[in-house]
Amino acid sequence: MATARKTTAPKTVNAAKKAEAVHDEEKGEDKSPEMATFEYKGYTYSVPADPLDVPMEVAFAESEFEVIEAIVGPDQWVEFRKTRPTIREFGEFSELVLKASGQGSDEGN
């Protein structure tokens, strides 16, 4: 009886191994986004510094409250809510979040 032979060309196998090695290296790299911090009412908040690094939930948000909550994340949102903010204070906080995350403008509106 004849034995089965591998039909994969050596070059193809080597190329596949190299591609897999590069992919494994990329998975091992820390791809954490750069973070920006700001202080509000004695608490330091941390948000992604680049607008492209904010969570995708922002795209599906139906209100400004949901946008800000998605950017700061659930733990920091709880800290903000503990301050029992007014709508005015939410507006101030929202401006700080958007500016820190690279979405606010420095020019007056």
Biopython code that builds the backbone (N, CA, C, O; Angstrom):
import numpy as np
from Bio.PDB.StructureBuilder import StructureBuilder

atoms = [
    (1, "MET", "N", (0.822, -1.184, 0.000)),
    (1, "MET", "CA", (0.000, 0.000, 0.000)),
    (1, "MET", "C", (0.857, 1.235, 0.000)),
    (1, "MET", "O", (1.917, 1.289, 0.623)),
    (2, "ALA", "N", (0.385, 2.201, -0.697)),
    (2, "ALA", "CA", (1.115, 3.455, -0.773)),
    (2, "ALA", "C", (0.726, 4.346, 0.396)),
    (2, "ALA", "O", (-0.415, 4.339, 0.860)),
    (3, "THR", "N", (1.698, 5.105, 0.853)),
    (3, "THR", "CA", (1.412, 6.036, 1.955)),
    (3, "THR", "C", (1.082, 7.404, 1.375)),
    (3, "THR", "O", (1.567, 7.785, 0.310)),
    (4, "ALA", "N", (0.251, 8.122, 2.098)),
    (4, "ALA", "CA", (-0.156, 9.457, 1.647)),
    (4, "ALA", "C", (1.016, 10.418, 1.773)),
    (4, "ALA", "O", (1.800, 10.355, 2.720)),
    (5, "ARG", "N", (1.113, 11.306, 0.796)),
    (5, "ARG", "CA", (2.187, 12.308, 0.808)),
    (5, "ARG", "C", (1.588, 13.678, 1.030)),
    (5, "ARG", "O", (0.466, 13.966, 0.612)),
    (6, "LYS", "N", (2.360, 14.514, 1.694)),
    (6, "LYS", "CA", (1.951, 15.900, 1.846)),
    (6, "LYS", "C", (2.098, 16.573, 0.502)),
    (6, "LYS", "O", (3.091, 16.376, -0.199)),
    (7, "THR", "N", (1.112, 17.364, 0.148)),
    (7, "THR", "CA", (1.186, 18.052, -1.136)),
    (7, "THR", "C", (1.411, 19.552, -0.971)),
    (7, "THR", "O", (1.478, 20.278, -1.963)),
    (8, "THR", "N", (1.527, 20.018, 0.251)),
    (8, "THR", "CA", (1.739, 21.446, 0.486)),
    (8, "THR", "C", (3.179, 21.802, 0.148)),
    (8, "THR", "O", (4.118, 21.140, 0.589)),
    (9, "ALA", "N", (3.334, 22.838, -0.628)),
    (9, "ALA", "CA", (4.671, 23.274, -1.018)),
    (9, "ALA", "C", (5.388, 23.858, 0.196)),
    (9, "ALA", "O", (4.762, 24.521, 1.022)),
    (10, "PRO", "N", (6.703, 23.619, 0.312)),
    (10, "PRO", "CA", (7.459, 24.135, 1.459)),
    (10, "PRO", "C", (7.371, 25.654, 1.598)),
    (10, "PRO", "O", (7.315, 26.165, 2.716)),
    (11, "LYS", "N", (7.359, 26.376, 0.492)),
    (11, "LYS", "CA", (7.282, 27.837, 0.571)),
    (11, "LYS", "C", (5.964, 28.282, 1.195)),
    (11, "LYS", "O", (5.932, 29.228, 1.983)),
    (12, "THR", "N", (4.888, 27.606, 0.845)),
    (12, "THR", "CA", (3.574, 27.950, 1.386)),
    (12, "THR", "C", (3.541, 27.696, 2.889)),
    (12, "THR", "O", (2.998, 28.503, 3.643)),
    (13, "VAL", "N", (4.112, 26.592, 3.321)),
    (13, "VAL", "CA", (4.148, 26.257, 4.743)),
    (13, "VAL", "C", (4.958, 27.304, 5.491)),
    (13, "VAL", "O", (4.534, 27.765, 6.550)),
    (14, "ASN", "N", (6.109, 27.687, 4.965)),
    (14, "ASN", "CA", (6.941, 28.693, 5.631)),
    (14, "ASN", "C", (6.238, 30.041, 5.703)),
    (14, "ASN", "O", (6.301, 30.717, 6.729)),
    (15, "ALA", "N", (5.578, 30.431, 4.639)),
    (15, "ALA", "CA", (4.864, 31.704, 4.628)),
    (15, "ALA", "C", (3.751, 31.694, 5.665)),
    (15, "ALA", "O", (3.540, 32.688, 6.360)),
    (16, "ALA", "N", (3.047, 30.592, 5.774)),
    (16, "ALA", "CA", (1.963, 30.475, 6.751)),
    (16, "ALA", "C", (2.511, 30.556, 8.173)),
    (16, "ALA", "O", (1.915, 31.201, 9.035)),
    (17, "LYS", "N", (3.644, 29.902, 8.417)),
    (17, "LYS", "CA", (4.248, 29.940, 9.752)),
    (17, "LYS", "C", (4.699, 31.351, 10.113)),
    (17, "LYS", "O", (4.539, 31.782, 11.254)),
    (18, "LYS", "N", (5.266, 32.075, 9.138)),
    (18, "LYS", "CA", (5.692, 33.448, 9.384)),
    (18, "LYS", "C", (4.495, 34.347, 9.689)),
    (18, "LYS", "O", (4.549, 35.168, 10.605)),
    (19, "ALA", "N", (3.435, 34.193, 8.934)),
    (19, "ALA", "CA", (2.234, 35.001, 9.153)),
    (19, "ALA", "C", (1.644, 34.722, 10.525)),
    (19, "ALA", "O", (1.199, 35.640, 11.213)),
    (20, "GLU", "N", (1.641, 33.460, 10.922)),
    (20, "GLU", "CA", (1.121, 33.088, 12.234)),
    (20, "GLU", "C", (1.998, 33.674, 13.335)),
    (20, "GLU", "O", (1.476, 34.138, 14.349)),
    (21, "ALA", "N", (3.312, 33.665, 13.158)),
    (21, "ALA", "CA", (4.221, 34.219, 14.152)),
    (21, "ALA", "C", (4.013, 35.716, 14.318)),
    (21, "ALA", "O", (4.016, 36.218, 15.442)),
    (22, "VAL", "N", (3.835, 36.432, 13.222)),
    (22, "VAL", "CA", (3.583, 37.872, 13.285)),
    (22, "VAL", "C", (2.268, 38.125, 14.004)),
    (22, "VAL", "O", (2.178, 39.024, 14.840)),
    (23, "HIS", "N", (1.249, 37.339, 13.686)),
    (23, "HIS", "CA", (-0.058, 37.495, 14.325)),
    (23, "HIS", "C", (0.060, 37.258, 15.834)),
    (23, "HIS", "O", (-0.528, 38.001, 16.620)),
    (24, "ASP", "N", (0.813, 36.231, 16.244)),
    (24, "ASP", "CA", (0.994, 35.943, 17.666)),
    (24, "ASP", "C", (1.726, 37.078, 18.369)),
    (24, "ASP", "O", (1.398, 37.411, 19.508)),
    (25, "GLU", "N", (2.718, 37.681, 17.702)),
    (25, "GLU", "CA", (3.444, 38.801, 18.295)),
    (25, "GLU", "C", (2.517, 39.987, 18.497)),
    (25, "GLU", "O", (2.568, 40.648, 19.534)),
    (26, "GLU", "N", (1.668, 40.262, 17.511)),
    (26, "GLU", "CA", (0.746, 41.389, 17.610)),
    (26, "GLU", "C", (-0.236, 41.181, 18.743)),
    (26, "GLU", "O", (-0.599, 42.141, 19.422)),
    (27, "LYS", "N", (-0.674, 39.957, 18.963)),
    (27, "LYS", "CA", (-1.608, 39.682, 20.044)),
    (27, "LYS", "C", (-0.946, 39.938, 21.393)),
    (27, "LYS", "O", (-1.625, 40.325, 22.344)),
    (28, "GLY", "N", (0.345, 39.733, 21.492)),
    (28, "GLY", "CA", (1.061, 39.907, 22.743)),
    (28, "GLY", "C", (1.349, 41.360, 23.084)),
    (28, "GLY", "O", (1.623, 41.682, 24.240)),
    (29, "GLU", "N", (1.291, 42.240, 22.090)),
    (29, "GLU", "CA", (1.591, 43.645, 22.343)),
    (29, "GLU", "C", (0.451, 44.301, 23.102)),
    (29, "GLU", "O", (-0.718, 43.968, 22.909)),
    (30, "ASP", "N", (0.813, 45.244, 23.975)),
    (30, "ASP", "CA", (-0.182, 45.992, 24.719)),
    (30, "ASP", "C", (-0.699, 47.114, 23.834)),
    (30, "ASP", "O", (0.036, 48.046, 23.508)),
    (31, "LYS", "N", (-1.942, 47.024, 23.454)),
    (31, "LYS", "CA", (-2.536, 48.006, 22.555)),
    (31, "LYS", "C", (-3.453, 48.964, 23.317)),
    (31, "LYS", "O", (-4.408, 49.489, 22.745)),
    (32, "SER", "N", (-3.173, 49.193, 24.591)),
    (32, "SER", "CA", (-4.007, 50.085, 25.382)),
    (32, "SER", "C", (-3.917, 51.499, 24.833)),
    (32, "SER", "O", (-2.831, 51.977, 24.505)),
    (33, "PRO", "N", (-5.068, 52.172, 24.734)),
    (33, "PRO", "CA", (-5.045, 53.541, 24.221)),
    (33, "PRO", "C", (-4.428, 54.500, 25.239)),
    (33, "PRO", "O", (-4.432, 54.251, 26.444)),
    (34, "GLU", "N", (-3.901, 55.596, 24.713)),
    (34, "GLU", "CA", (-3.382, 56.643, 25.586)),
    (34, "GLU", "C", (-4.559, 57.256, 26.324)),
    (34, "GLU", "O", (-5.612, 57.504, 25.735)),
    (35, "MET", "N", (-4.377, 57.498, 27.608)),
    (35, "MET", "CA", (-5.473, 58.022, 28.420)),
    (35, "MET", "C", (-5.191, 59.468, 28.834)),
    (35, "MET", "O", (-4.042, 59.858, 29.040)),
    (36, "ALA", "N", (-6.254, 60.245, 28.949)),
    (36, "ALA", "CA", (-6.180, 61.615, 29.437)),
    (36, "ALA", "C", (-6.946, 61.663, 30.755)),
    (36, "ALA", "O", (-7.944, 60.963, 30.930)),
    (37, "THR", "N", (-6.477, 62.481, 31.665)),
    (37, "THR", "CA", (-7.156, 62.587, 32.956)),
    (37, "THR", "C", (-7.615, 64.014, 33.195)),
    (37, "THR", "O", (-7.055, 64.967, 32.653)),
    (38, "PHE", "N", (-8.633, 64.138, 34.011)),
    (38, "PHE", "CA", (-9.113, 65.443, 34.451)),
    (38, "PHE", "C", (-9.734, 65.256, 35.830)),
    (38, "PHE", "O", (-10.101, 64.144, 36.212)),
    (39, "GLU", "N", (-9.845, 66.327, 36.554)),
    (39, "GLU", "CA", (-10.400, 66.264, 37.892)),
    (39, "GLU", "C", (-11.745, 66.975, 37.931)),
    (39, "GLU", "O", (-11.936, 68.031, 37.328)),
    (40, "TYR", "N", (-12.661, 66.367, 38.653)),
    (40, "TYR", "CA", (-13.971, 66.975, 38.835)),
    (40, "TYR", "C", (-14.460, 66.632, 40.234)),
    (40, "TYR", "O", (-14.616, 65.461, 40.581)),
    (41, "LYS", "N", (-14.699, 67.662, 41.030)),
    (41, "LYS", "CA", (-15.208, 67.510, 42.401)),
    (41, "LYS", "C", (-14.382, 66.524, 43.216)),
    (41, "LYS", "O", (-14.928, 65.669, 43.914)),
    (42, "GLY", "N", (-13.064, 66.652, 43.122)),
    (42, "GLY", "CA", (-12.169, 65.851, 43.948)),
    (42, "GLY", "C", (-11.886, 64.444, 43.458)),
    (42, "GLY", "O", (-11.170, 63.703, 44.132)),
    (43, "TYR", "N", (-12.411, 64.054, 42.330)),
    (43, "TYR", "CA", (-12.187, 62.725, 41.791)),
    (43, "TYR", "C", (-11.468, 62.871, 40.457)),
    (43, "TYR", "O", (-11.826, 63.729, 39.650)),
    (44, "THR", "N", (-10.461, 62.043, 40.220)),
    (44, "THR", "CA", (-9.729, 62.083, 38.962)),
    (44, "THR", "C", (-10.318, 61.050, 38.008)),
    (44, "THR", "O", (-10.384, 59.859, 38.314)),
    (45, "TYR", "N", (-10.737, 61.532, 36.858)),
    (45, "TYR", "CA", (-11.329, 60.684, 35.830)),
    (45, "TYR", "C", (-10.300, 60.433, 34.733)),
    (45, "TYR", "O", (-9.440, 61.272, 34.466)),
    (46, "SER", "N", (-10.403, 59.272, 34.106)),
    (46, "SER", "CA", (-9.492, 58.889, 33.040)),
    (46, "SER", "C", (-10.319, 58.433, 31.839)),
    (46, "SER", "O", (-11.192, 57.573, 31.960)),
    (47, "VAL", "N", (-10.031, 59.024, 30.682)),
    (47, "VAL", "CA", (-10.752, 58.684, 29.448)),
    (47, "VAL", "C", (-9.752, 58.536, 28.308)),
    (47, "VAL", "O", (-8.647, 59.071, 28.388)),
    (48, "PRO", "N", (-10.122, 57.814, 27.242)),
    (48, "PRO", "CA", (-9.226, 57.724, 26.089)),
    (48, "PRO", "C", (-8.937, 59.118, 25.526)),
    (48, "PRO", "O", (-9.854, 59.919, 25.348)),
    (49, "ALA", "N", (-7.671, 59.402, 25.249)),
    (49, "ALA", "CA", (-7.268, 60.727, 24.771)),
    (49, "ALA", "C", (-7.609, 60.947, 23.297)),
    (49, "ALA", "O", (-7.708, 62.090, 22.851)),
    (50, "ASP", "N", (-7.787, 59.882, 22.553)),
    (50, "ASP", "CA", (-8.079, 59.979, 21.127)),
    (50, "ASP", "C", (-9.537, 59.614, 20.898)),
    (50, "ASP", "O", (-9.989, 58.580, 21.389)),
    (51, "PRO", "N", (-10.286, 60.434, 20.164)),
    (51, "PRO", "CA", (-11.697, 60.115, 19.929)),
    (51, "PRO", "C", (-11.923, 58.769, 19.236)),
    (51, "PRO", "O", (-13.002, 58.189, 19.360)),
    (52, "LEU", "N", (-10.934, 58.271, 18.518)),
    (52, "LEU", "CA", (-11.078, 56.983, 17.849)),
    (52, "LEU", "C", (-10.930, 55.810, 18.816)),
    (52, "LEU", "O", (-11.197, 54.665, 18.452)),
    (53, "ASP", "N", (-10.503, 56.095, 20.046)),
    (53, "ASP", "CA", (-10.332, 55.040, 21.041)),
    (53, "ASP", "C", (-11.487, 54.953, 22.038)),
    (53, "ASP", "O", (-11.456, 54.115, 22.939)),
    (54, "VAL", "N", (-12.503, 55.801, 21.892)),
    (54, "VAL", "CA", (-13.649, 55.702, 22.802)),
    (54, "VAL", "C", (-14.436, 54.444, 22.449)),
    (54, "VAL", "O", (-14.368, 53.974, 21.313)),
    (55, "PRO", "N", (-15.180, 53.897, 23.400)),
    (55, "PRO", "CA", (-15.935, 52.670, 23.122)),
    (55, "PRO", "C", (-16.950, 52.857, 21.993)),
    (55, "PRO", "O", (-17.505, 53.941, 21.814)),
    (56, "MET", "N", (-17.178, 51.807, 21.252)),
    (56, "MET", "CA", (-18.100, 51.868, 20.126)),
    (56, "MET", "C", (-19.541, 52.130, 20.576)),
    (56, "MET", "O", (-20.369, 52.552, 19.770)),
    (57, "GLU", "N", (-19.846, 51.887, 21.845)),
    (57, "GLU", "CA", (-21.187, 52.152, 22.367)),
    (57, "GLU", "C", (-21.591, 53.605, 22.131)),
    (57, "GLU", "O", (-22.779, 53.921, 22.059)),
    (58, "VAL", "N", (-20.606, 54.481, 22.013)),
    (58, "VAL", "CA", (-20.873, 55.899, 21.762)),
    (58, "VAL", "C", (-21.673, 56.065, 20.470)),
    (58, "VAL", "O", (-22.550, 56.926, 20.386)),
    (59, "ALA", "N", (-21.378, 55.258, 19.486)),
    (59, "ALA", "CA", (-22.067, 55.359, 18.196)),
    (59, "ALA", "C", (-23.544, 54.978, 18.296)),
    (59, "ALA", "O", (-24.357, 55.416, 17.482)),
    (60, "PHE", "N", (-23.884, 54.179, 19.274)),
    (60, "PHE", "CA", (-25.255, 53.712, 19.424)),
    (60, "PHE", "C", (-26.028, 54.482, 20.495)),
    (60, "PHE", "O", (-27.212, 54.228, 20.715)),
    (61, "ALA", "N", (-25.363, 55.413, 21.152)),
    (61, "ALA", "CA", (-26.004, 56.165, 22.230)),
    (61, "ALA", "C", (-27.150, 57.013, 21.686)),
    (61, "ALA", "O", (-27.055, 57.590, 20.603)),
    (62, "GLU", "N", (-28.219, 57.075, 22.448)),
    (62, "GLU", "CA", (-29.393, 57.830, 22.031)),
    (62, "GLU", "C", (-29.525, 59.162, 22.760)),
    (62, "GLU", "O", (-30.430, 59.944, 22.468)),
    (63, "SER", "N", (-28.630, 59.421, 23.703)),
    (63, "SER", "CA", (-28.665, 60.692, 24.424)),
    (63, "SER", "C", (-27.253, 61.084, 24.821)),
    (63, "SER", "O", (-26.336, 60.262, 24.804)),
    (64, "GLU", "N", (-27.092, 62.333, 25.173)),
    (64, "GLU", "CA", (-25.779, 62.796, 25.618)),
    (64, "GLU", "C", (-25.366, 62.074, 26.899)),
    (64, "GLU", "O", (-24.180, 61.832, 27.122)),
    (65, "PHE", "N", (-26.334, 61.732, 27.732)),
    (65, "PHE", "CA", (-26.028, 61.009, 28.968)),
    (65, "PHE", "C", (-25.386, 59.660, 28.650)),
    (65, "PHE", "O", (-24.410, 59.269, 29.290)),
    (66, "GLU", "N", (-25.930, 58.952, 27.665)),
    (66, "GLU", "CA", (-25.380, 57.653, 27.278)),
    (66, "GLU", "C", (-23.998, 57.798, 26.650)),
    (66, "GLU", "O", (-23.137, 56.939, 26.842)),
    (67, "VAL", "N", (-23.779, 58.873, 25.906)),
    (67, "VAL", "CA", (-22.463, 59.119, 25.302)),
    (67, "VAL", "C", (-21.419, 59.272, 26.403)),
    (67, "VAL", "O", (-20.380, 58.613, 26.385)),
    (68, "ILE", "N", (-21.708, 60.146, 27.357)),
    (68, "ILE", "CA", (-20.744, 60.415, 28.434)),
    (68, "ILE", "C", (-20.529, 59.171, 29.283)),
    (68, "ILE", "O", (-19.397, 58.862, 29.657)),
    (69, "GLU", "N", (-21.602, 58.459, 29.589)),
    (69, "GLU", "CA", (-21.474, 57.224, 30.368)),
    (69, "GLU", "C", (-20.577, 56.218, 29.648)),
    (69, "GLU", "O", (-19.739, 55.575, 30.280)),
    (70, "ALA", "N", (-20.745, 56.077, 28.339)),
    (70, "ALA", "CA", (-19.929, 55.130, 27.569)),
    (70, "ALA", "C", (-18.461, 55.542, 27.564)),
    (70, "ALA", "O", (-17.578, 54.689, 27.654)),
    (71, "ILE", "N", (-18.196, 56.831, 27.461)),
    (71, "ILE", "CA", (-16.804, 57.296, 27.412)),
    (71, "ILE", "C", (-16.108, 57.087, 28.748)),
    (71, "ILE", "O", (-14.978, 56.600, 28.783)),
    (72, "VAL", "N", (-16.761, 57.446, 29.848)),
    (72, "VAL", "CA", (-16.097, 57.335, 31.156)),
    (72, "VAL", "C", (-16.128, 55.916, 31.700)),
    (72, "VAL", "O", (-15.299, 55.556, 32.536)),
    (73, "GLY", "N", (-17.069, 55.110, 31.239)),
    (73, "GLY", "CA", (-17.167, 53.733, 31.716)),
    (73, "GLY", "C", (-18.035, 53.636, 32.958)),
    (73, "GLY", "O", (-18.279, 54.637, 33.632)),
    (74, "PRO", "N", (-18.499, 52.431, 33.260)),
    (74, "PRO", "CA", (-19.471, 52.254, 34.337)),
    (74, "PRO", "C", (-18.974, 52.647, 35.729)),
    (74, "PRO", "O", (-19.723, 53.243, 36.503)),
    (75, "ASP", "N", (-17.737, 52.324, 36.053)),
    (75, "ASP", "CA", (-17.231, 52.635, 37.402)),
    (75, "ASP", "C", (-17.120, 54.136, 37.633)),
    (75, "ASP", "O", (-17.523, 54.646, 38.678)),
    (76, "GLN", "N", (-16.569, 54.835, 36.647)),
    (76, "GLN", "CA", (-16.416, 56.281, 36.798)),
    (76, "GLN", "C", (-17.775, 56.984, 36.709)),
    (76, "GLN", "O", (-17.977, 58.025, 37.334)),
    (77, "TRP", "N", (-18.701, 56.420, 35.938)),
    (77, "TRP", "CA", (-20.048, 56.992, 35.852)),
    (77, "TRP", "C", (-20.722, 56.936, 37.224)),
    (77, "TRP", "O", (-21.393, 57.883, 37.633)),
    (78, "VAL", "N", (-20.539, 55.825, 37.924)),
    (78, "VAL", "CA", (-21.092, 55.691, 39.277)),
    (78, "VAL", "C", (-20.497, 56.760, 40.190)),
    (78, "VAL", "O", (-21.215, 57.376, 40.977)),
    (79, "GLU", "N", (-19.187, 56.980, 40.086)),
    (79, "GLU", "CA", (-18.548, 58.013, 40.915)),
    (79, "GLU", "C", (-19.140, 59.390, 40.624)),
    (79, "GLU", "O", (-19.398, 60.168, 41.542)),
    (80, "PHE", "N", (-19.351, 59.684, 39.351)),
    (80, "PHE", "CA", (-19.953, 60.969, 38.994)),
    (80, "PHE", "C", (-21.369, 61.062, 39.558)),
    (80, "PHE", "O", (-21.740, 62.090, 40.125)),
    (81, "ARG", "N", (-22.153, 60.017, 39.412)),
    (81, "ARG", "CA", (-23.541, 60.024, 39.883)),
    (81, "ARG", "C", (-23.628, 60.153, 41.400)),
    (81, "ARG", "O", (-24.620, 60.661, 41.924)),
    (82, "LYS", "N", (-22.595, 59.698, 42.109)),
    (82, "LYS", "CA", (-22.581, 59.838, 43.570)),
    (82, "LYS", "C", (-22.580, 61.304, 44.005)),
    (82, "LYS", "O", (-22.970, 61.618, 45.130)),
    (83, "THR", "N", (-22.145, 62.198, 43.118)),
    (83, "THR", "CA", (-22.123, 63.627, 43.451)),
    (83, "THR", "C", (-23.518, 64.236, 43.378)),
    (83, "THR", "O", (-23.691, 65.408, 43.714)),
    (84, "ARG", "N", (-24.517, 63.465, 42.946)),
    (84, "ARG", "CA", (-25.900, 63.936, 42.779)),
    (84, "ARG", "C", (-25.917, 65.229, 41.973)),
    (84, "ARG", "O", (-26.368, 66.270, 42.452)),
    (85, "PRO", "N", (-25.412, 65.145, 40.722)),
    (85, "PRO", "CA", (-25.237, 66.349, 39.917)),
    (85, "PRO", "C", (-26.559, 66.952, 39.427)),
    (85, "PRO", "O", (-27.563, 66.262, 39.251)),
    (86, "THR", "N", (-26.511, 68.242, 39.220)),
    (86, "THR", "CA", (-27.618, 68.933, 38.559)),
    (86, "THR", "C", (-27.393, 68.828, 37.052)),
    (86, "THR", "O", (-26.346, 68.363, 36.603)),
    (87, "ILE", "N", (-28.377, 69.259, 36.285)),
    (87, "ILE", "CA", (-28.211, 69.270, 34.827)),
    (87, "ILE", "C", (-27.060, 70.204, 34.451)),
    (87, "ILE", "O", (-26.288, 69.895, 33.543)),
    (88, "ARG", "N", (-26.938, 71.332, 35.133)),
    (88, "ARG", "CA", (-25.833, 72.265, 34.877)),
    (88, "ARG", "C", (-24.483, 71.592, 35.138)),
    (88, "ARG", "O", (-23.550, 71.726, 34.346)),
    (89, "GLU", "N", (-24.392, 70.876, 36.244)),
    (89, "GLU", "CA", (-23.142, 70.192, 36.578)),
    (89, "GLU", "C", (-22.843, 69.075, 35.577)),
    (89, "GLU", "O", (-21.686, 68.834, 35.232)),
    (90, "PHE", "N", (-23.890, 68.400, 35.118)),
    (90, "PHE", "CA", (-23.669, 67.395, 34.074)),
    (90, "PHE", "C", (-23.086, 68.057, 32.836)),
    (90, "PHE", "O", (-22.182, 67.507, 32.208)),
    (91, "GLY", "N", (-23.594, 69.236, 32.477)),
    (91, "GLY", "CA", (-23.069, 69.959, 31.317)),
    (91, "GLY", "C", (-21.593, 70.286, 31.476)),
    (91, "GLY", "O", (-20.817, 70.150, 30.530)),
    (92, "GLU", "N", (-21.203, 70.718, 32.676)),
    (92, "GLU", "CA", (-19.790, 71.024, 32.957)),
    (92, "GLU", "C", (-18.948, 69.758, 32.852)),
    (92, "GLU", "O", (-17.882, 69.755, 32.236)),
    (93, "PHE", "N", (-19.445, 68.677, 33.464)),
    (93, "PHE", "CA", (-18.739, 67.400, 33.430)),
    (93, "PHE", "C", (-18.617, 66.898, 31.990)),
    (93, "PHE", "O", (-17.554, 66.438, 31.571)),
    (94, "SER", "N", (-19.699, 66.992, 31.250)),
    (94, "SER", "CA", (-19.725, 66.559, 29.852)),
    (94, "SER", "C", (-18.668, 67.295, 29.031)),
    (94, "SER", "O", (-17.966, 66.678, 28.230)),
    (95, "GLU", "N", (-18.550, 68.601, 29.225)),
    (95, "GLU", "CA", (-17.534, 69.377, 28.511)),
    (95, "GLU", "C", (-16.126, 68.890, 28.846)),
    (95, "GLU", "O", (-15.278, 68.784, 27.960)),
    (96, "LEU", "N", (-15.874, 68.594, 30.123)),
    (96, "LEU", "CA", (-14.556, 68.094, 30.526)),
    (96, "LEU", "C", (-14.261, 66.736, 29.887)),
    (96, "LEU", "O", (-13.149, 66.491, 29.418)),
    (97, "VAL", "N", (-15.262, 65.864, 29.872)),
    (97, "VAL", "CA", (-15.086, 64.533, 29.276)),
    (97, "VAL", "C", (-14.766, 64.655, 27.790)),
    (97, "VAL", "O", (-13.820, 64.041, 27.295)),
    (98, "LEU", "N", (-15.566, 65.457, 27.085)),
    (98, "LEU", "CA", (-15.374, 65.588, 25.644)),
    (98, "LEU", "C", (-14.033, 66.242, 25.299)),
    (98, "LEU", "O", (-13.363, 65.838, 24.348)),
    (99, "LYS", "N", (-13.656, 67.239, 26.068)),
    (99, "LYS", "CA", (-12.373, 67.894, 25.825)),
    (99, "LYS", "C", (-11.215, 66.925, 26.093)),
    (99, "LYS", "O", (-10.280, 66.847, 25.297)),
    (100, "ALA", "N", (-11.272, 66.191, 27.201)),
    (100, "ALA", "CA", (-10.207, 65.245, 27.540)),
    (100, "ALA", "C", (-10.099, 64.127, 26.523)),
    (100, "ALA", "O", (-9.006, 63.618, 26.272)),
    (101, "SER", "N", (-11.235, 63.736, 25.927)),
    (101, "SER", "CA", (-11.219, 62.642, 24.960)),
    (101, "SER", "C", (-11.003, 63.130, 23.529)),
    (101, "SER", "O", (-11.231, 62.391, 22.571)),
    (102, "GLY", "N", (-10.565, 64.373, 23.392)),
    (102, "GLY", "CA", (-10.201, 64.899, 22.083)),
    (102, "GLY", "C", (-11.376, 65.300, 21.218)),
    (102, "GLY", "O", (-11.225, 65.447, 20.005)),
    (103, "GLN", "N", (-12.547, 65.480, 21.815)),
    (103, "GLN", "CA", (-13.732, 65.812, 21.032)),
    (103, "GLN", "C", (-14.226, 67.227, 21.264)),
    (103, "GLN", "O", (-15.004, 67.749, 20.466)),
    (104, "GLY", "N", (-13.790, 67.849, 22.330)),
    (104, "GLY", "CA", (-14.215, 69.213, 22.620)),
    (104, "GLY", "C", (-13.367, 70.199, 21.853)),
    (104, "GLY", "O", (-12.231, 69.897, 21.489)),
    (105, "SER", "N", (-13.905, 71.364, 21.608)),
    (105, "SER", "CA", (-13.119, 72.376, 20.898)),
    (105, "SER", "C", (-12.584, 73.384, 21.901)),
    (105, "SER", "O", (-13.212, 73.675, 22.919)),
    (106, "ASP", "N", (-11.406, 73.908, 21.584)),
    (106, "ASP", "CA", (-10.802, 74.925, 22.431)),
    (106, "ASP", "C", (-11.338, 76.308, 22.099)),
    (106, "ASP", "O", (-11.184, 77.250, 22.876)),
    (107, "GLU", "N", (-11.970, 76.418, 20.937)),
    (107, "GLU", "CA", (-12.504, 77.688, 20.508)),
    (107, "GLU", "C", (-13.931, 77.826, 21.037)),
    (107, "GLU", "O", (-14.668, 76.844, 21.118)),
    (108, "GLY", "N", (-14.311, 79.044, 21.391)),
    (108, "GLY", "CA", (-15.627, 79.273, 21.986)),
    (108, "GLY", "C", (-16.757, 79.029, 21.021)),
    (108, "GLY", "O", (-16.643, 79.300, 19.826)),
    (109, "ASN", "N", (-17.857, 78.510, 21.551)),
    (109, "ASN", "CA", (-19.078, 78.283, 20.777)),
    (109, "ASN", "C", (-20.165, 79.163, 21.294)),
    (109, "ASN", "O", (-21.283, 79.130, 20.780)),
]
sb = StructureBuilder()
sb.init_structure("model")
sb.init_model(0)
sb.init_chain("A")
sb.init_seg("    ")
for serial, (resi, resn, name, xyz) in enumerate(atoms, 1):
    if name == "N":
        sb.init_residue(resn, " ", resi, " ")
    sb.init_atom(name, np.array(xyz, "f"), 0.0, 1.0, " ", f" {name:<3s}", serial, name[0])
structure = sb.get_structure()
